């Protein structure tokens, strides 16, 4: 007599016996409390949604920046060593050596506030109060000549700030999923000649033009 039916019976019985265990809860972790969710839900959007109550002046921001930020970013946002530069760079984005700063590149003031509020100062993230973050944001905007020296940033006037490079950011019009062409793709021995149209500007990594350049797809 074949053992196959007997084996199926054993497997079937095992599954029936295990069903209550599989259906029960895993008892791993717990649901997050409202306070925990609120602590994580601190992102700020370009329309101001998510901003906390508060306000801060450029003058106060200079003080906080000097104490909490200047060690890495310099007193005037010029950057120390290889830490990010926060100010300057206007008009360089289209050049050969673009300097991406808050003033020259970032599209929204919310990006500045959100990053400081969530991740700064380095090594002591989320230690700044909302008022201090408003003040530091105002100071950085002032370093980039976006607001005046006597400016006070608050939740009420936040969305009135317009960044210099905002118009160069736009929604990607391409579909999320690329459309596949009906033509059957080549799957093997796919070779075609490659024509070099430009060469590397700084380091010599482009193959010589006099050599036979081919690539596999």
MDTraj code that builds the backbone (N, CA, C; nanometers):
import mdtraj as md
import numpy as np

residues = "UNK UNK UNK UNK UNK UNK UNK UNK UNK UNK UNK UNK UNK UNK UNK UNK UNK UNK UNK UNK UNK UNK UNK UNK UNK UNK UNK UNK UNK UNK UNK UNK UNK UNK UNK UNK UNK UNK UNK UNK UNK UNK UNK UNK UNK UNK UNK UNK UNK UNK UNK UNK UNK UNK UNK UNK UNK UNK UNK UNK UNK UNK UNK UNK UNK UNK UNK UNK UNK UNK UNK UNK UNK UNK UNK UNK UNK UNK UNK UNK UNK UNK UNK UNK UNK UNK UNK UNK UNK UNK UNK UNK UNK UNK UNK UNK UNK UNK UNK UNK UNK UNK UNK UNK UNK UNK UNK UNK UNK UNK UNK UNK UNK UNK UNK UNK UNK UNK UNK UNK UNK UNK UNK UNK UNK UNK UNK UNK UNK UNK UNK UNK UNK UNK UNK UNK UNK UNK UNK UNK UNK UNK UNK UNK UNK UNK UNK UNK UNK UNK UNK UNK UNK UNK UNK UNK UNK UNK UNK UNK UNK UNK UNK UNK UNK UNK UNK UNK UNK UNK UNK UNK UNK UNK UNK UNK UNK UNK UNK UNK UNK UNK UNK UNK UNK UNK UNK UNK UNK UNK UNK UNK UNK UNK UNK UNK UNK UNK UNK UNK UNK UNK UNK UNK UNK UNK UNK UNK UNK UNK UNK UNK UNK UNK UNK UNK UNK".split()
xyz = np.array([
    [0.0853, -0.1203, 0.0000],
    [0.0000, 0.0000, 0.0000],
    [0.0891, 0.1258, 0.0000],
    [0.0525, 0.2202, -0.0780],
    [0.1330, 0.3407, -0.0893],
    [0.1273, 0.4215, 0.0399],
    [0.2410, 0.4838, 0.0731],
    [0.2480, 0.5672, 0.1927],
    [0.2006, 0.7098, 0.1661],
    [0.1766, 0.7423, 0.0372],
    [0.1421, 0.8798, 0.0006],
    [0.0133, 0.9287, 0.0682],
    [-0.0982, 0.8519, 0.0651],
    [-0.2200, 0.8973, 0.1332],
    [-0.1991, 0.9173, 0.2823],
    [-0.1157, 0.8302, 0.3432],
    [-0.0918, 0.8416, 0.4859],
    [-0.0186, 0.9711, 0.5190],
    [0.0762, 1.0062, 0.4326],
    [0.1508, 1.1301, 0.4530],
    [0.0587, 1.2516, 0.4411],
    [-0.0330, 1.2484, 0.3418],
    [-0.1285, 1.3584, 0.3250],
    [-0.2162, 1.3726, 0.4487],
    [-0.2560, 1.2604, 0.5064],
    [-0.3411, 1.2639, 0.6252],
    [-0.2681, 1.3292, 0.7418],
    [-0.1403, 1.2991, 0.7561],
    [-0.0613, 1.3576, 0.8648],
    [-0.0483, 1.5086, 0.8480],
    [-0.0218, 1.5502, 0.7221],
    [-0.0082, 1.6939, 0.6949],
    [-0.1397, 1.7660, 0.7211],
    [-0.2517, 1.7052, 0.6780],
    [-0.3834, 1.7652, 0.6952],
    [-0.4159, 1.7815, 0.8430],
    [-0.3880, 1.6782, 0.9231],
    [-0.4145, 1.6837, 1.0662],
    [-0.3277, 1.7890, 1.1344],
    [-0.2038, 1.8016, 1.0876],
    [-0.1127, 1.9008, 1.1450],
    [-0.1624, 2.0421, 1.1210],
    [-0.2144, 2.0651, 1.0003],
    [-0.2669, 2.1976, 0.9684],
    [-0.3890, 2.2313, 1.0515],
    [-0.4763, 2.1301, 1.0724],
    [-0.5956, 2.1527, 1.1531],
    [-0.5588, 2.1849, 1.2968],
    [-0.4605, 2.1135, 1.3493],
    [-0.4189, 2.1372, 1.4866],
    [-0.3519, 2.2726, 1.5031],
    [-0.2844, 2.3197, 1.3973],
    [-0.2091, 2.4453, 1.4062],
    [-0.2944, 2.5670, 1.3776],
    [-0.4151, 2.5469, 1.3249],
    [-0.5001, 2.6598, 1.2851],
    [-0.5239, 2.7598, 1.3974],
    [-0.5607, 2.7180, 1.5202],
    [-0.5823, 2.8160, 1.6268],
    [-0.4576, 2.8976, 1.6574],
    [-0.3391, 2.8354, 1.6461],
    [-0.2151, 2.9059, 1.6737],
    [-0.1876, 3.0102, 1.5656],
    [-0.2101, 2.9696, 1.4381],
    [-0.1864, 3.0618, 1.3275],
    [-0.2822, 3.1793, 1.3308],
    [-0.4025, 3.1561, 1.3755],
    [-0.5040, 3.2607, 1.3763],
    [-0.4903, 3.3549, 1.4953],
    [-0.4194, 3.3119, 1.5971],
    [-0.4066, 3.3956, 1.7164],
    [-0.3096, 3.5094, 1.6912],
    [-0.3111, 3.6095, 1.7797],
    [-0.2212, 3.7233, 1.7674],
    [-0.0780, 3.6817, 1.7989],
    [0.0150, 3.7496, 1.7353],
    [0.1559, 3.7186, 1.7583],
    [0.2074, 3.7771, 1.8894],
    [0.1309, 3.8716, 1.9463],
    [0.1698, 3.9338, 2.0735],
    [0.3089, 3.9987, 2.0669],
    [0.3379, 4.0592, 1.9530],
    [0.4633, 4.1313, 1.9357],
    [0.4360, 4.2808, 1.9342],
    [0.5011, 4.3554, 2.0222],
    [0.4833, 4.4996, 2.0264],
    [0.3474, 4.5396, 2.0802],
    [0.3093, 4.6643, 2.0532],
    [0.1813, 4.7184, 2.0983],
    [0.1429, 4.8349, 2.0085],
    [0.0211, 4.8790, 2.0193],
    [-0.0231, 4.9939, 1.9415],
    [0.0415, 5.1212, 1.9957],
    [0.0797, 5.2086, 1.9055],
    [0.1398, 5.3352, 1.9466],
    [0.0356, 5.4227, 2.0149],
    [0.0765, 5.4929, 2.1186],
    [-0.0143, 5.5823, 2.1892],
    [-0.0321, 5.7111, 2.1091],
    [-0.1344, 5.7885, 2.1430],
    [-0.1577, 5.9152, 2.0744],
    [-0.0396, 6.0109, 2.0943],
    [0.0198, 6.0076, 2.2126],
    [0.1344, 6.0948, 2.2402],
    [0.2546, 6.0561, 2.1542],
    [0.2758, 5.9253, 2.1348],
    [0.3872, 5.8788, 2.0524],
    [0.3662, 5.9154, 1.9063],
    [0.2442, 5.9005, 1.8573],
    [0.2134, 5.9377, 1.7189],
    [0.2326, 6.0875, 1.6987],
    [0.1882, 6.1663, 1.7954],
    [0.2019, 6.3116, 1.7862],
    [0.3490, 6.3526, 1.7835],
    [0.4325, 6.2813, 1.8592],
    [0.5753, 6.3134, 1.8637],
    [0.6430, 6.2879, 1.7302],
    [0.5961, 6.1883, 1.6556],
    [0.6538, 6.1567, 1.5245],
    [0.5924, 6.2406, 1.4134],
    [0.4696, 6.2857, 1.4325],
    [0.3979, 6.3576, 1.3272],
    [0.4355, 6.5057, 1.3302],
    [0.5570, 6.5374, 1.2876],
    [0.6062, 6.6749, 1.2962],
    [0.6472, 6.7307, 1.1602],
    [0.6139, 6.6610, 1.0512],
    [0.6545, 6.7113, 0.9207],
    [0.5762, 6.8373, 0.8849],
    [0.6412, 6.9254, 0.8099],
    [0.5811, 7.0525, 0.7697],
    [0.5735, 7.0573, 0.6180],
    [0.4583, 7.0935, 0.5658],
    [0.4359, 7.0972, 0.4216],
    [0.4501, 7.2394, 0.3668],
    [0.4668, 7.2536, 0.2357],
    [0.4817, 7.3874, 0.1763],
    [0.3654, 7.4819, 0.2043],
    [0.2445, 7.4261, 0.2236],
    [0.1294, 7.5126, 0.2510],
    [0.1180, 7.5486, 0.3985],
    [0.2171, 7.5088, 0.4793],
    [0.2168, 7.5426, 0.6215],
    [0.1532, 7.4382, 0.7094],
    [0.0937, 7.3376, 0.6508],
    [0.0315, 7.2327, 0.7320],
    [0.1379, 7.1600, 0.8137],
    [0.1123, 7.1442, 0.9420],
    [0.2063, 7.0780, 1.0311],
    [0.2914, 7.1740, 1.1128],
    [0.2849, 7.3033, 1.0822],
    [0.3625, 7.4004, 1.1587],
    [0.3119, 7.4096, 1.3023],
    [0.4014, 7.4126, 1.4001],
    [0.3591, 7.4309, 1.5390],
    [0.3338, 7.5787, 1.5676],
    [0.2670, 7.6066, 1.6759],
    [0.2499, 7.7450, 1.7174],
    [0.3849, 7.8001, 1.7606],
    [0.4099, 7.9262, 1.7277],
    [0.5358, 7.9857, 1.7688],
    [0.5773, 8.1004, 1.6791],
    [0.6881, 8.1638, 1.7145],
    [0.7425, 8.2744, 1.6369],
    [0.8868, 8.2983, 1.6790],
    [0.9621, 8.3641, 1.5921],
    [1.1012, 8.3925, 1.6238],
    [1.1581, 8.4983, 1.5315],
    [1.2416, 8.5850, 1.5860],
    [1.2994, 8.6951, 1.5092],
    [1.4358, 8.6563, 1.4522],
    [1.4807, 8.7344, 1.3549],
    [1.6139, 8.7150, 1.2979],
    [1.7194, 8.7356, 1.4059],
    [1.6996, 8.8359, 1.4908],
    [1.7958, 8.8651, 1.5973],
    [1.8093, 8.7472, 1.6933],
    [1.6978, 8.6910, 1.7347],
    [1.7020, 8.5741, 1.8234],
    [1.7630, 8.4542, 1.7508],
    [1.7321, 8.4411, 1.6243],
    [1.7859, 8.3305, 1.5460],
    [1.9366, 8.3356, 1.5341],
    [1.9920, 8.4562, 1.5234],
    [2.1375, 8.4705, 1.5163],
    [2.2033, 8.4181, 1.6433],
    [2.1401, 8.4467, 1.7565],
    [2.1930, 8.3998, 1.8845],
    [2.1901, 8.2476, 1.8938],
    [2.0751, 8.1882, 1.8599],
    [2.0607, 8.0427, 1.8665],
    [2.1530, 7.9758, 1.7650],
    [2.1607, 8.0326, 1.6455],
    [2.2464, 7.9776, 1.5406],
    [2.3924, 7.9769, 1.5848],
    [2.4354, 8.0862, 1.6485],
    [2.5737, 8.0964, 1.6952],
    [2.6052, 7.9893, 1.7988],
    [2.5083, 7.9568, 1.8831],
    [2.5293, 7.8599, 1.9904],
    [2.5139, 7.7154, 1.9430],
    [2.4206, 7.6915, 1.8509],
    [2.3831, 7.5550, 1.8162],
    [2.4268, 7.5098, 1.6764],
    [2.4548, 7.6046, 1.5868],
    [2.4728, 7.5674, 1.4457],
    [2.6055, 7.6110, 1.3853],
    [2.6632, 7.7185, 1.4381],
    [2.7803, 7.7797, 1.3736],
    [2.9026, 7.6895, 1.3746],
    [2.9109, 7.5979, 1.4695],
    [3.0281, 7.5102, 1.4759],
    [3.0436, 7.4292, 1.3484],
    [2.9329, 7.3981, 1.2833],
    [2.9365, 7.3216, 1.1583],
    [2.9150, 7.4104, 1.0359],
    [2.8230, 7.5050, 1.0473],
    [2.7823, 7.5832, 0.9299],
    [2.8459, 7.7213, 0.9210],
    [2.9269, 7.7583, 1.0215],
    [2.9893, 7.8906, 1.0190],
    [2.8944, 7.9970, 1.0707],
    [2.9476, 8.1099, 1.1143],
    [2.8651, 8.2168, 1.1701],
    [2.7673, 8.2755, 1.0692],
    [2.8041, 8.2712, 0.9417],
    [2.7198, 8.3318, 0.8384],
    [2.6738, 8.2300, 0.7345],
    [2.6696, 8.1023, 0.7738],
    [2.6217, 7.9978, 0.6828],
    [2.7193, 7.9618, 0.5742],
    [2.8469, 7.9976, 0.5918],
    [2.9464, 7.9709, 0.4880],
    [2.9986, 7.8284, 0.4905],
    [2.9672, 7.7534, 0.5977],
    [3.0113, 7.6147, 0.6078],
    [3.1517, 7.6038, 0.6651],
    [3.1724, 7.5083, 0.7542],
    [3.3032, 7.4833, 0.8145],
    [3.3549, 7.3498, 0.7627],
    [3.4793, 7.3486, 0.7160],
    [3.5377, 7.2273, 0.6580],
    [3.4478, 7.1767, 0.5453],
    [3.3955, 7.0550, 0.5617],
    [3.3101, 6.9986, 0.4564],
    [3.1627, 6.9950, 0.4964],
    [3.1260, 7.0689, 0.5999],
    [2.9853, 7.0759, 0.6386],
    [2.9094, 7.1644, 0.5394],
    [2.7780, 7.1429, 0.5257],
    [2.7003, 7.2125, 0.4216],
    [2.7027, 7.3651, 0.4330],
    [2.7101, 7.4285, 0.3177],
    [2.6983, 7.5744, 0.3082],
    [2.5498, 7.6087, 0.3018],
    [2.5062, 7.7058, 0.3807],
    [2.3635, 7.7386, 0.3887],
    [2.3281, 7.8678, 0.3161],
    [2.4243, 7.9531, 0.2923],
    [2.3943, 8.0836, 0.2327],
    [2.4820, 8.1104, 0.1112],
    [2.4295, 8.1952, 0.0216],
    [2.5043, 8.2318, -0.0989],
    [2.4691, 8.1423, -0.2164],
    [2.5522, 8.1473, -0.3190],
    [2.5327, 8.0611, -0.4358],
    [2.4285, 8.1082, -0.5342],
    [2.3739, 8.2272, -0.5156],
    [2.2705, 8.2742, -0.6074],
    [2.3266, 8.2866, -0.7493],
    [2.2525, 8.2333, -0.8456],
    [2.2933, 8.2418, -0.9852],
    [2.3925, 8.1358, -1.0291],
    [2.4239, 8.0401, -0.9423],
    [2.5233, 7.9384, -0.9781],
    [2.4621, 7.8057, -1.0219],
    [2.3325, 7.7873, -1.0041],
    [2.2699, 7.6570, -1.0270],
    [2.2861, 7.6104, -1.1720],
    [2.2800, 7.7012, -1.2666],
    [2.2921, 7.6635, -1.4078],
    [2.4371, 7.6607, -1.4556],
    [2.5293, 7.6948, -1.3679],
    [2.6693, 7.6985, -1.4069],
    [2.7383, 7.5639, -1.3943],
    [2.8680, 7.5632, -1.4251],
    [2.9459, 7.4395, -1.4181],
    [2.9754, 7.3969, -1.2751],
    [2.9718, 7.4911, -1.1814],
    [3.0024, 7.4603, -1.0415],
    [2.8912, 7.5144, -0.9522],
    [2.7723, 7.4516, -0.9538],
    [2.6583, 7.5023, -0.8769],
    [2.6814, 7.4916, -0.7267],
    [2.6392, 7.5945, -0.6525],
    [2.6454, 7.5949, -0.5067],
    [2.5026, 7.5892, -0.4551],
    [2.4623, 7.4730, -0.4064],
    [2.3241, 7.4527, -0.3638],
    [2.3087, 7.4911, -0.2166],
    [2.2466, 7.6040, -0.1940],
    [2.2215, 7.6522, -0.0579],
    [2.0720, 7.6739, -0.0397],
    [2.0355, 7.7163, 0.0814],
    [1.8944, 7.7461, 0.1081],
    [1.8443, 7.8556, 0.0143],
    [1.9277, 7.9553, -0.0102],
    [1.8856, 8.0659, -0.0944],
    [1.8904, 8.0375, -0.2425],
    [1.9865, 7.9590, -0.2862],
    [2.0036, 7.9377, -0.4299],
    [1.9259, 7.8192, -0.4840],
    [1.8912, 7.7251, -0.3976],
    [1.8352, 7.5991, -0.4496],
    [1.7033, 7.5575, -0.3850],
    [1.6902, 7.5662, -0.2549],
    [1.5732, 7.5079, -0.1867],
    [1.4442, 7.5739, -0.2347],
    [1.3384, 7.4935, -0.2569],
    [1.2161, 7.5475, -0.3155],
    [1.1193, 7.6131, -0.2176],
    [1.1180, 7.5664, -0.0920],
    [1.0184, 7.6154, 0.0039],
    [1.0822, 7.6411, 0.1408],
    [1.0296, 7.7399, 0.2115],
    [1.0765, 7.7667, 0.3468],
    [1.0406, 7.6525, 0.4404],
    [0.9351, 7.5790, 0.4063],
    [0.8940, 7.4659, 0.4902],
    [1.0025, 7.3594, 0.4964],
    [1.0790, 7.3453, 0.3880],
    [1.1879, 7.2486, 0.3861],
    [1.2937, 7.2855, 0.4887],
    [1.3201, 7.4150, 0.5026],
    [1.4182, 7.4634, 0.5997],
    [1.3694, 7.4347, 0.7412],
    [1.2473, 7.4778, 0.7694],
    [1.1914, 7.4603, 0.9035],
    [1.1822, 7.3121, 0.9395],
    [1.1295, 7.2318, 0.8489],
    [1.1082, 7.0893, 0.8753],
    [1.2396, 7.0195, 0.9091],
    [1.3444, 7.0475, 0.8323],
    [1.4718, 6.9787, 0.8534],
    [1.5352, 7.0189, 0.9859],
    [1.5303, 7.1491, 1.0171],
    [1.5871, 7.1956, 1.1444],
    [1.5090, 7.1376, 1.2610],
    [1.3775, 7.1432, 1.2516],
    [1.2899, 7.0977, 1.3605],
    [1.3060, 6.9482, 1.3866],
    [1.3275, 6.8722, 1.2803],
    [1.3299, 6.7270, 1.2923],
    [1.4702, 6.6707, 1.3150],
    [1.5740, 6.7319, 1.2582],
    [1.7053, 6.6667, 1.2571],
    [1.8210, 6.7494, 1.3120],
    [1.7983, 6.8725, 1.3488],
    [1.9076, 6.9578, 1.3944],
    [1.8872, 6.9990, 1.5409],
    [1.9952, 7.0372, 1.6112],
    [2.1346, 7.0360, 1.5659],
    [2.1917, 6.8944, 1.5610],
    [2.2926, 6.8758, 1.4813],
    [2.3513, 6.7439, 1.4614],
    [2.3972, 6.6847, 1.5954],
    [2.3524, 6.5633, 1.6219],
    [2.3871, 6.4961, 1.7465],
    [2.2938, 6.5266, 1.8610],
    [2.2048, 6.6222, 1.8435],
    [2.1091, 6.6583, 1.9495],
    [1.9767, 6.6987, 1.8863],
    [1.9300, 6.6145, 1.7934],
    [1.8095, 6.6454, 1.7161],
    [1.6877, 6.6651, 1.8050],
    [1.5993, 6.7558, 1.7612],
    [1.4721, 6.7853, 1.8265],
    [1.4896, 6.8426, 1.9668],
    [1.6035, 6.9065, 1.9894],
    [1.6257, 6.9714, 2.1186],
    [1.5843, 7.1182, 2.1167],
    [1.5574, 7.1725, 1.9976],
    [1.5172, 7.3122, 1.9856],
    [1.3667, 7.3257, 2.0005],
    [1.3236, 7.4311, 2.0665],
    [1.1809, 7.4585, 2.0807],
    [1.1267, 7.5144, 1.9497],
    [0.9938, 7.5119, 1.9302],
    [0.9371, 7.5704, 1.8079],
    [0.9784, 7.7167, 1.7872],
    [0.9808, 7.7957, 1.8956],
    [1.0216, 7.9359, 1.8837],
    [1.1659, 7.9473, 1.8348],
    [1.2536, 7.8612, 1.8854],
    [1.3938, 7.8637, 1.8431],
    [1.4079, 7.8238, 1.6968],
    [1.3263, 7.7271, 1.6518],
    [1.3324, 7.6850, 1.5118],
    [1.2820, 7.7962, 1.4208],
    [1.1754, 7.8634, 1.4603],
    [1.1273, 7.9786, 1.3827],
    [1.2374, 8.0841, 1.3718],
    [1.3061, 8.1089, 1.4835],
    [1.4102, 8.2111, 1.4854],
    [1.5290, 8.1717, 1.3977],
    [1.5764, 8.0472, 1.4083],
    [1.6894, 8.0024, 1.3271],
    [1.6532, 8.0053, 1.1789],
    [1.5305, 7.9633, 1.1469],
    [1.4844, 7.9678, 1.0078],
    [1.4848, 8.1106, 0.9563],
    [1.4363, 8.2023, 1.0384],
    [1.4349, 8.3436, 0.9994],
    [1.5766, 8.3944, 0.9757],
    [1.6697, 8.3543, 1.0600],
    [1.8086, 8.3995, 1.0452],
    [1.8707, 8.3451, 0.9165],
    [1.8458, 8.2188, 0.8862],
    [1.8995, 8.1602, 0.7628],
    [1.8385, 8.2284, 0.6406],
    [1.7102, 8.2595, 0.6465],
    [1.6459, 8.3322, 0.5363],
    [1.7085, 8.4711, 0.5210],
    [1.7419, 8.5326, 0.6337],
    [1.8054, 8.6646, 0.6288],
    [1.9457, 8.6553, 0.5692],
    [2.0206, 8.5502, 0.6047],
    [2.1549, 8.5318, 0.5474],
    [2.1489, 8.5216, 0.3956],
    [2.0370, 8.4744, 0.3441],
    [2.0188, 8.4604, 0.1996],
    [1.9419, 8.5789, 0.1393],
    [1.9282, 8.6867, 0.2180],
    [1.8655, 8.8112, 0.1729],
    [1.7216, 8.7910, 0.1268],
    [1.6517, 8.6990, 0.1926],
    [1.5109, 8.6727, 0.1598],
    [1.4189, 8.7527, 0.2519],
    [1.4612, 8.7766, 0.3756],
    [1.3868, 8.8609, 0.4692],
    [1.4812, 8.9657, 0.5270],
    [1.4233, 9.0714, 0.5845],
    [1.5032, 9.1810, 0.6393],
    [1.5474, 9.1501, 0.7822],
    [1.6370, 9.2329, 0.8321],
    [1.6994, 9.2102, 0.9623],
    [1.6001, 9.2169, 1.0769],
    [1.4936, 9.2962, 1.0617],
    [1.3956, 9.3120, 1.1697],
    [1.2766, 9.2178, 1.1548],
    [1.2894, 9.1159, 1.0710],
    [1.1777, 9.0256, 1.0404],
    [1.1524, 8.9281, 1.1552],
    [1.0238, 8.8997, 1.1779],
    [0.9827, 8.7969, 1.2743],
    [0.9002, 8.6925, 1.2004],
    [0.9457, 8.5693, 1.2025],
    [0.8770, 8.4594, 1.1350],
    [0.7806, 8.3926, 1.2320],
    [0.6611, 8.3617, 1.1835],
    [0.5601, 8.2973, 1.2682],
    [0.4745, 8.2040, 1.1832],
    [0.3882, 8.1313, 1.2490],
    [0.2982, 8.0423, 1.1779],
    [0.2049, 8.1214, 1.0863],
    [0.1695, 8.2435, 1.1268],
    [0.0749, 8.3239, 1.0509],
    [0.1334, 8.3741, 0.9190],
    [0.2591, 8.4153, 0.9193],
    [0.3158, 8.4736, 0.7965],
    [0.4083, 8.3779, 0.7225],
    [0.4172, 8.2534, 0.7662],
    [0.5127, 8.1581, 0.7110],
    [0.4924, 8.1364, 0.5609],
    [0.3675, 8.1187, 0.5184],
    [0.3419, 8.0874, 0.3773],
    [0.3629, 8.2080, 0.2848],
    [0.3879, 8.3244, 0.3407],
    [0.4129, 8.4426, 0.2571],
    [0.5573, 8.4445, 0.2063],
    [0.6426, 8.3582, 0.2613],
    [0.7824, 8.3530, 0.2197],
    [0.7926, 8.2826, 0.0846],
    [0.8551, 8.3477, -0.0105],
    [0.8768, 8.2899, -0.1430],
    [1.0265, 8.2734, -0.1668],
    [1.0679, 8.1506, -0.1944],
    [1.2092, 8.1217, -0.2152],
    [1.2499, 8.1543, -0.3588],
    [1.3730, 8.1989, -0.3799],
    [1.4184, 8.2403, -0.5132],
    [1.4101, 8.1318, -0.6201],
    [1.4260, 8.0058, -0.5801],
    [1.4306, 7.8978, -0.6795],
    [1.3017, 7.8169, -0.6865],
    [1.1961, 7.8656, -0.6241],
    [1.0703, 7.7893, -0.6197],
    [1.0146, 7.7615, -0.7596],
    [1.0238, 7.8567, -0.8486],
    [0.9632, 7.8421, -0.9810],
    [1.0301, 7.7322, -1.0639],
    [1.1504, 7.6929, -1.0268],
    [1.2201, 7.5892, -1.1030],
    [1.1894, 7.4476, -1.0541],
    [1.1015, 7.4344, -0.9569],
    [1.0539, 7.3036, -0.9126],
    [0.9113, 7.2841, -0.9636],
    [0.8851, 7.1671, -1.0191],
    [0.7524, 7.1400, -1.0727],
    [0.7241, 6.9909, -1.0616],
    [0.5970, 6.9553, -1.0699],
    [0.5564, 6.8152, -1.0605],
    [0.6061, 6.7390, -1.1826],
    [0.6565, 6.6191, -1.1600],
    [0.7064, 6.5360, -1.2698],
    [0.5880, 6.4894, -1.3547],
    [0.5820, 6.5293, -1.4843],
    [0.4679, 6.4936, -1.5675],
    [0.4707, 6.3492, -1.6179],
    [0.5822, 6.2815, -1.5983],
    [0.5939, 6.1449, -1.6503],
    [0.5087, 6.0477, -1.5684],
    [0.4553, 5.9438, -1.6316],
    [0.3739, 5.8459, -1.5573],
    [0.4591, 5.7696, -1.4569],
    [0.3955, 5.7185, -1.3527],
    [0.4677, 5.6440, -1.2499],
    [0.5290, 5.5163, -1.3056],
    [0.4560, 5.4515, -1.3958],
    [0.5037, 5.3265, -1.4552],
    [0.5328, 5.3508, -1.6025],
    [0.6565, 5.3288, -1.6468],
    [0.6883, 5.3522, -1.7883],
    [0.6113, 5.2585, -1.8799],
    [0.5705, 5.3096, -1.9952],
    [0.4951, 5.2302, -2.0917],
    [0.5900, 5.1408, -2.1712],
    [0.5620, 5.0115, -2.1733],
    [0.6445, 4.9172, -2.2480],
    [0.6068, 4.9192, -2.3957],
    [0.7069, 4.9276, -2.4812],
    [0.6809, 4.9241, -2.6238],
    [0.6458, 4.7823, -2.6668],
    [0.5695, 4.7716, -2.7737],
    [0.5275, 4.6408, -2.8215],
    [0.6444, 4.5622, -2.8831],
    [0.7470, 4.6343, -2.9254],
    [0.8598, 4.5670, -2.9860],
    [0.9274, 4.4744, -2.8848],
    [0.9527, 4.3527, -2.9274],
    [1.0137, 4.2542, -2.8392],
    [1.1578, 4.2944, -2.8083],
    [1.1931, 4.3061, -2.6795],
    [1.3295, 4.3483, -2.6454],
    [1.4314, 4.2395, -2.6733],
    [1.5502, 4.2804, -2.7041],
    [1.6595, 4.1863, -2.7270],
    [1.7066, 4.1316, -2.5937],
    [1.7224, 3.9986, -2.5869],
    [1.7588, 3.9336, -2.4620],
    [1.8986, 3.8720, -2.4640],
    [1.9600, 3.8581, -2.5794],
    [2.0934, 3.7988, -2.5858],
    [2.1675, 3.8497, -2.7091],
    [2.3011, 3.8530, -2.6999],
    [2.3870, 3.9016, -2.8076],
    [2.3442, 4.0403, -2.8571],
    [2.3104, 4.1249, -2.7624],
    [2.2614, 4.2589, -2.7969],
    [2.3780, 4.3576, -2.7950],
    [2.4273, 4.3915, -2.9116],
    [2.5387, 4.4831, -2.9229],
    [2.5037, 4.5956, -3.0196],
    [2.5458, 4.7125, -2.9835],
    [2.5298, 4.8239, -3.0761],
    [2.6456, 4.9212, -3.0547],
    [2.6792, 4.9937, -3.1559],
    [2.7889, 5.0874, -3.1477],
    [2.7485, 5.2072, -3.0611],
    [2.8420, 5.2503, -2.9783],
    [2.8189, 5.3649, -2.8908],
    [2.9014, 5.4827, -2.9399],
    [2.8363, 5.5953, -2.9620],
    [2.9046, 5.7154, -3.0076],
    [2.9224, 5.8101, -2.8894],
    [3.0455, 5.8497, -2.8630],
    [3.0756, 5.9411, -2.7534],
    [3.0483, 6.0833, -2.8001],
    [2.9575, 6.1509, -2.7330],
    [2.9205, 6.2877, -2.7704],
    [2.9825, 6.3919, -2.6779],
    [3.0136, 6.3532, -2.5539],
    [3.0759, 6.4452, -2.4592],
    [3.1792, 6.3693, -2.3773],
    [3.2719, 6.4440, -2.3192],
    [3.3756, 6.3823, -2.2389],
    [3.3736, 6.4395, -2.0981],
    [3.4240, 6.3618, -2.0010],
    [3.4263, 6.4062, -1.8627],
    [3.5033, 6.5367, -1.8493],
    [3.4502, 6.6290, -1.7686],
    [3.5089, 6.7626, -1.7584],
    [3.6299, 6.7667, -1.6645],
    [3.6247, 6.6906, -1.5549],
    [3.7285, 6.7012, -1.4525],
    [3.8256, 6.5843, -1.4563],
    [3.7731, 6.4613, -1.4496],
    [3.8611, 6.3451, -1.4458],
    [3.8563, 6.2710, -1.5790],
    [3.9669, 6.2111, -1.6161],
    [3.9792, 6.1456, -1.7461],
    [3.9261, 6.0019, -1.7377],
    [3.7940, 5.9893, -1.7468],
    [3.7337, 5.8563, -1.7395],
    [3.6648, 5.8167, -1.8695],
    [3.6552, 5.9095, -1.9636],
    [3.5890, 5.8793, -2.0895],
    [3.6826, 5.7995, -2.1792],
    [3.6363, 5.6884, -2.2387],
    [3.7226, 5.6078, -2.3283],
    [3.7684, 5.6899, -2.4484],
    [3.8861, 5.6581, -2.4986],
    [3.9378, 5.7264, -2.6168],
    [3.8476, 5.7020, -2.7362],
    [3.8316, 5.8056, -2.8184],
    [3.7410, 5.7955, -2.9317],
    [3.7948, 5.7037, -3.0413],
    [3.9264, 5.6859, -3.0459],
    [3.9824, 5.6043, -3.1543],
    [3.9728, 5.4552, -3.1263],
    [3.9214, 5.4186, -3.0077],
    [3.9060, 5.2782, -2.9762],
    [3.7636, 5.2332, -3.0109],
    [3.7502, 5.1043, -3.0390],
    [3.6198, 5.0483, -3.0729],
    [3.5358, 5.0381, -2.9468],
    [3.4338, 5.1243, -2.9325],
    [3.3531, 5.1264, -2.8107],
    [3.2195, 5.0551, -2.8357],
    [3.1999, 4.9478, -2.7647],
    [3.0736, 4.8762, -2.7709],
    [3.0272, 4.8460, -2.6306],
    [2.8998, 4.8249, -2.6144],
    [2.8450, 4.7901, -2.4830],
    [2.7348, 4.6890, -2.4985],
    [2.7152, 4.6127, -2.3955],
    [2.6067, 4.5138, -2.3938],
    [2.4859, 4.5717, -2.3219],
    [2.3694, 4.5472, -2.3752],
    [2.2472, 4.5918, -2.3114],
    [2.1909, 4.4815, -2.2239],
])
top = md.Topology()
chain = top.add_chain()
for i, resn in enumerate(residues, 1):
    res = top.add_residue(resn, chain, resSeq=i)
    for name in ("N", "CA", "C"):
        top.add_atom(name, md.element.get_by_symbol(name[0]), res)
traj = md.Trajectory(xyz[None], top)
